[in-house]
Amino acid sequence: MSCVKPDVTAFDMEIAAIRKGSRLSGAAIANLAQKYGLSLKDVMLGLLDRDIWPERFCRNAGILSAREMRLLLEMRVFMAGCGGLGGAVADMLARTGIGMFRLCDPDVFEETNLNRQLFCTEKTLGRPKASVVGAGLLGIASHLTVEALEIAATEDNLPALLRDMDVAIDCLDSVKAKKMLENAAQKAGIAYLHGAVLAREGLVWLDKPAGRRLERLYPQADNGAEPIPVLAGTVCGTAALMCSMLVRNAADGEEHSPVLHLDLSVPEIEGFDG
């Protein structure tokens, strides 16, 4: 553990000499972090304040502003479910620039997951999903803060799990569990990003703060009996919509999105109020 006291003033003076719009490599950022006793993320935030882009995010420039990029790096997300949707969404968000993940999933990878779950490989079979995804995210972006919890979300522990989070991302399987998470997010006063897949269809929306759309859109009882059929393309397409919706919300502050319905049997995407 480093005992170097952060020298923020000297860091600010050094980056003030860097031309705005410049790009810094990961190695250069790591050198600045070590030199001034700062975290990688803090260095990136300081650079973005001056419109200096980490090389890893330079392809986001022109789509996102430096201010928007900074907002993503400061965002804290709770990910409920680290399987198909959860793994794909976490991967996309980590690459896009989200800075903190609290992952929650009690399950382990099984052979039936190989057809669609990004972090499920023949080598990770039998291993906990949350821990595997957490390690995978850190392999993508070492500046991340990741908490990998190999537990199930429950009514009792969700208040603590959602504390200090900005958004609850719903990648759960059962309607009952989804309603539980939406309700907890509403009580916590944070955003709720919903994702669901079935066969070739996906459903996505975001409420900020969380509302009670699930009661209207899923009034049916949840028997949770048989595993649902789903293809990898459906998972990836739905995850892409979820990621895009969250990034757009961070950028423009949109409070409630339409419901997006992805149907890859056509294929088409339609939006409607829900």
NORCOR-V603196 format. One line per field, one symbol per residue. psi: psi as a letter, one per 30 degrees, with the letter a starting at -180 (. if undefined). burial: b if it has 24 or more other C-alpha atoms within 12 Angstrom, else e. A space follows every 50 residues. Layout:
psi: ???
burial: ???
This chain:
psi: kkgkkkieeeeeeefffkkkflkkleeeeeeeeeeghlleeeeeeeeffg hkkkefgfffkfekleeeeeeeffkkkkjjkgcdeeeeeeeeeeeegkfk kjkjkfllklefffffjegjlffgkflkeeeeeeeeeffejfflkkjjjh lkkleefeeeefkglfkkkjhlekeeeeeeeeeeeeefhllkjkkkkjcg klkklkkjlkbhfeeefiflljfhdkkkkkleeeeeeeeeeeeeeeeeee efgkekllkkjkjffellkkklk.
burial: eeeeeeeeeebbeebeeeeeeebbeeeebeebbeebbbbbbbbbbbbbbb bbbbebbbeebeebbbbbbbbbbbbbbbbbbbbbbbbbbbbbbbbbbbbb bbbbbbbbbeeebeebbbbbbeebeebbbbbbbbbbbbeebbbbbbbbbb bbbbeeebbebbeebbbbbbbbbbbbbbbbbbbbbbebebbbbbbbbbeb bbbbbbbbbbbbbbeeeeeeeeeeeeeeebbbbbbbbbbbbbbbbbbbbb eeeeebbebbbbbbeeeeeeeeee
